[in-house]
Amino acid sequence: MGIKVAKFGGSSLADAEQFTKVKKIIESDPERRFVIPSAPGKRTPDDQKITDLFYLCHARVQQGVSCNEVFQKISDRYLEIIKDLGLNLDLTPYLREIKEEIAHGASADYAASRGEYLNGLILAALLNYDFVDPVEIIAFHPSGVLNSELTQELVSTALQKRRTAVIPGFYGALPTGEVKTFSRGGSDITGAIIARGVGADLYENWTDVSGFLMADPRIVPNPKPIEKITYRELRELAYMGASVLHEESIFPVRQAGIPIHIKNTNAPHDPGTLIVNDTEPITNAGVITGIAGRKDFTVIAIEKTLMHQELGFGRKILSVLERNQVSFEHLPSGIDTISVVIADSELNQKLERIVAEIERECQPDCIEIHPDMALIATVGRGMAYTPGISGRLFGALGKEMINVRMIDQGSSEINIIVGVETADFERAVRAIYHAFVD
């Protein structure tokens, strides 16, 4: 029998009703042996996440203000879940200890981690699974960076003895034993680490959506779901702004060759999205995987006759950016032209200085600035093996009278990135989508 690691997000464990759904999902498949819970999320749009309440409680203590009212909200939430589930679990001693620790100066990481800790205790009791505290198996270096090698060893040793276990997400421990959290969304990372540590056949990530969509539903009405995507394609879409998994959560399972299955707790029979190895055979040649994009870019277009013969010309441009601590996104070029695509957030009022330095060091024939640019990536491994993909894409944009300001396509042809005016962004995304999907 195989092993599945199942991580459940905050929306999946927001109240007793959601806990009951999770219990039914886990008990429906005996291979779901290791479970990673997040802290309770919002029950309604105007509700508060438990993690936010813990942060608030810690902040009030640090300011010398009582956090009794906030902590009462936290306690009531957990005690309500236990009561509604009919569990014989006394959480009061745990709540009392946590409140005392925060009052006596426990770190913000400790406070924030208690949401997952308490949810883990409840879920372990509900499932009759072992409870494993991540401070025992998730190790950080003194610098706060994950100690991957030691963590792998600790996870493997601790869990190989157990048939089933609940391991809270989001945190581990420093060498001193002090609690250390990952960045927000870190339960995804914990799930991936556990999956790798136990040699899982599948890492399931349960949330409130049925996988990834081919485009942003706020732009394209009812876009089709993505049933299968490679890690590499996922990385491309994430880079271009698609809302996906916590970036660091991909690497442990990708390295181990473990697929990830994104599933919906509220619709468990939906197929979801399966994330697979890049080496898997292409089964959808000619079909794009997804479209994603971002706004707010500026293009610095530099022209100089015989630029290609001038040794070090590109290096001079990049040196100017480096001195100004500015990263670039793309660097499309021609024989006598080169353009630098930079996110507006990077420029931060540095544009005039950068242009002046480029003029001084490179002595170009002209420099043009093109603000208000948006980038759109069309991603799919099958594009490289199908003639006419670029023609369909640009034909669709041309039909909508959308001017393409920039084109960037890597030699791997896994994606085509186009730059358009920000005002044309949504229209361009819809045009590309309908060119390939309808």
Residue pairs with C-beta under 8 A, 6 or more apart in sequence:
1 30
1 31
2 31
2 200
2 201
2 202
3 31
3 33
3 34
3 198
3 199
3 200
3 201
4 29
4 31
4 32
4 33
4 34
4 200
4 201
4 202
4 203
4 204
5 32
5 33
5 34
5 35
5 36
5 191
5 194
5 195
5 198
5 200
5 202
5 203
5 204
6 25
6 26
6 32
6 34
6 35
6 36
6 191
6 204
6 206
7 35
7 36
7 37
7 38
7 169
7 187
7 188
7 190
7 191
7 203
7 204
7 205
7 206
8 22
8 35
8 36
8 37
8 38
8 206
8 265
9 38
9 41
9 187
9 205
9 206
9 207
9 208
9 265
10 38
10 39
10 40
10 41
10 42
10 49
10 50
10 51
11 18
11 41
11 42
11 207
11 208
11 265
12 18
12 21
12 22
12 38
12 41
12 206
12 207
12 208
12 265
13 19
13 22
13 37
13 38
13 39
13 40
13 41
13 119
13 123
14 40
14 41
14 42
14 43
14 47
15 40
15 43
15 80
15 81
15 84
16 80
16 81
16 83
16 84
16 85
17 84
18 265
19 81
19 85
19 122
19 123
19 126
20 85
21 265
21 266
21 268
22 123
22 206
22 265
23 126
23 127
25 32
25 206
25 265
25 268
26 32
26 35
26 127
27 127
28 268
31 201
31 202
32 204
33 163
33 164
33 165
33 198
34 159
34 164
34 165
34 166
34 167
34 194
34 195
34 198
34 200
35 123
35 127
35 129
35 164
35 165
35 166
35 167
36 166
36 167
36 168
36 169
36 187
36 190
36 191
36 194
37 116
37 119
37 120
37 123
37 166
37 168
37 169
37 187
38 115
38 116
38 119
38 169
38 170
38 187
39 49
39 50
39 51
39 54
39 115
39 116
39 118
39 119
39 170
40 49
40 50
40 77
40 78
40 81
40 115
40 119
41 49
41 50
42 48
42 49
48 73
49 115
50 74
50 77
50 115
50 119
51 112
51 115
51 184
53 70
53 73
53 74
54 74
54 111
54 112
54 114
54 115
55 108
55 111
55 112
56 67
56 70
57 67
57 70
57 71
57 74
57 102
57 111
58 67
58 102
58 106
58 107
58 108
58 111
58 112
59 108
60 66
60 67
60 70
61 67
61 102
61 103
61 105
67 102
67 103
71 95
71 99
71 102
74 95
75 95
78 91
78 95
78 118
78 122
79 91
81 122
82 89
82 91
82 122
85 122
85 126
87 122
87 125
87 126
88 125
89 121
89 122
89 125
91 118
91 121
91 122
94 117
94 118
94 121
95 118
98 111
98 114
98 118
101 110
102 110
102 111
107 178
107 179
109 171
109 178
109 179
109 180
109 181
110 178
110 179
112 170
112 171
112 181
113 168
113 170
113 171
113 179
113 181
115 170
116 168
116 169
116 170
116 171
116 187
117 133
117 168
117 171
119 168
120 131
120 133
120 166
120 167
120 168
121 131
123 129
123 166
124 130
124 131
124 165
124 166
127 164
127 166
129 164
129 165
129 166
130 162
130 164
130 165
130 166
131 165
131 166
132 158
132 159
132 162
132 165
132 166
132 167
133 168
134 167
134 168
134 169
134 170
134 171
134 172
134 173
134 190
135 171
135 172
135 173
135 177
135 179
136 154
136 158
136 173
137 151
137 154
137 155
137 158
137 159
137 167
137 172
137 197
138 146
138 151
138 154
138 155
138 171
138 172
138 173
138 190
138 193
139 146
139 147
139 150
139 151
139 154
139 172
139 173
139 175
140 146
140 147
140 172
140 173
140 174
140 175
140 180
141 147
141 174
141 175
142 174
142 175
142 176
144 174
144 180
146 172
146 182
146 189
146 193
148 252
151 172
151 193
151 197
152 193
152 196
152 197
154 197
155 193
155 194
155 196
155 197
155 198
156 197
156 198
159 165
159 194
159 197
159 198
160 198
167 190
167 194
168 187
168 190
169 186
169 187
169 188
169 189
169 190
169 191
170 181
170 182
170 186
170 187
170 190
171 179
171 180
171 181
171 182
171 186
171 190
172 179
172 180
172 182
172 190
173 179
173 180
174 180
182 189
182 190
182 246
182 248
183 246
183 248
185 246
185 249
186 246
186 248
188 205
188 245
188 246
188 248
188 249
189 246
189 248
189 249
189 252
191 203
191 205
191 249
192 203
192 249
192 250
192 251
192 252
192 253
192 260
193 252
194 200
195 202
195 203
195 252
195 253
195 256
195 258
196 252
196 253
196 255
196 256
196 258
199 256
200 258
201 258
202 258
202 259
202 260
202 261
203 253
203 258
203 259
203 260
203 261
204 260
204 261
204 263
205 245
205 260
205 261
205 262
205 263
206 263
206 264
206 265
207 262
207 263
207 264
207 265
208 264
208 265
208 266
209 262
209 264
210 225
210 263
210 264
210 267
210 270
210 271
210 272
210 273
211 225
211 226
211 227
211 262
211 263
211 264
211 270
211 271
211 272
211 273
212 225
212 226
212 229
212 234
212 237
212 242
212 244
212 262
212 273
212 290
213 223
213 224
213 225
213 226
213 290
214 220
214 223
214 224
214 225
214 226
214 288
214 289
214 290
214 291
214 433
214 437
215 223
215 290
215 291
215 292
215 429
215 433
216 223
216 242
216 292
216 429
217 223
219 426
219 429
219 430
220 291
220 429
220 430
220 433
223 433
223 437
224 437
225 271
225 273
226 273
226 289
226 290
227 271
227 272
227 273
227 274
228 273
228 274
228 275
228 276
228 283
228 284
229 237
229 273
229 274
229 275
229 276
229 289
229 290
230 275
230 276
230 277
230 278
230 280
230 381
231 250
231 254
231 275
231 276
231 277
231 278
232 278
232 381
232 414
233 289
233 290
233 379
233 380
233 381
233 414
234 244
234 245
234 250
234 275
235 250
236 377
236 379
236 414
236 415
237 244
237 289
237 290
237 292
237 377
237 379
238 244
238 245
238 247
238 292
239 377
240 292
240 293
240 294
240 375
240 376
240 377
240 379
240 417
241 292
241 293
241 294
242 290
242 292
245 260
245 262
250 260
250 275
253 259
253 260
254 277
257 277
259 274
259 275
259 276
259 277
260 274
260 275
261 272
261 273
261 274
261 275
262 272
262 273
262 274
262 275
263 270
263 272
264 270
264 272
282 381
282 382
282 385
284 380
284 382
285 382
285 385
285 386
286 382
286 383
286 385
286 386
286 389
287 380
287 382
287 436
288 378
288 379
288 380
288 382
288 383
288 389
288 436
288 437
289 379
289 380
289 381
289 382
290 379
290 380
291 376
291 377
291 378
291 379
291 429
291 432
291 433
292 376
292 377
292 379
293 374
293 375
293 376
293 377
293 425
293 428
293 429
294 343
294 374
294 375
295 374
295 422
295 425
296 343
296 344
296 345
296 374
296 422
297 329
297 341
297 342
297 343
297 344
297 373
297 374
297 375
297 419
298 341
298 342
298 344
298 347
298 351
298 369
298 370
298 371
298 373
299 339
299 340
299 341
299 342
299 369
299 370
299 373
299 405
299 406
299 419
300 339
300 340
300 342
300 351
300 354
300 355
300 358
300 367
300 368
300 369
301 337
301 338
301 339
301 367
301 368
301 369
301 370
302 317
302 337
302 338
302 339
302 340
302 358
302 362
302 364
302 366
302 367
303 336
303 337
303 364
303 365
303 366
303 367
303 368
304 310
304 313
304 336
304 362
304 363
304 364
304 365
305 336
305 365
306 336
307 313
307 335
307 336
307 337
307 338
308 335
308 336
313 338
313 362
314 331
314 333
314 338
316 358
316 361
316 362
317 338
317 340
317 358
317 362
318 328
319 361
320 354
320 357
320 358
320 361
321 327
321 328
321 340
321 342
321 354
323 357
324 350
324 353
324 354
324 357
326 342
326 346
326 347
326 350
326 354
327 342
327 343
327 346
328 340
328 341
328 342
328 346
329 341
329 342
329 343
329 375
330 339
330 340
330 341
330 375
330 406
330 408
330 417
331 338
331 339
331 340
331 341
332 338
332 339
332 341
332 406
332 407
332 408
333 339
339 406
341 373
341 375
341 406
341 408
341 419
344 371
347 354
351 369
355 367
355 369
358 364
358 367
359 367
370 405
372 421
372 422
372 423
373 405
373 406
373 419
373 420
373 421
373 422
374 419
374 420
374 421
374 422
374 424
374 425
374 428
375 406
375 417
375 418
375 419
376 417
376 418
376 419
376 420
376 425
376 428
376 429
376 432
377 415
377 416
377 417
378 393
378 415
378 416
378 417
378 418
378 432
378 436
379 414
379 415
380 414
380 415
381 414
383 389
383 413
383 414
383 415
383 416
384 412
384 413
384 414
389 416
390 409
390 416
392 435
392 436
393 416
393 418
393 432
393 435
393 436
394 404
394 418
395 435
396 431
396 432
396 434
396 435
397 404
397 418
397 420
397 428
397 431
397 432
399 431
400 427
400 428
400 431
402 420
402 424
402 427
402 428
402 431
403 420
403 421
403 424
404 418
404 419
404 420
405 419
405 420
405 421
406 417
406 418
406 419
407 416
407 417
407 418
407 419
408 416
408 417
408 418
408 419
409 415
409 416
409 417
418 428
420 428
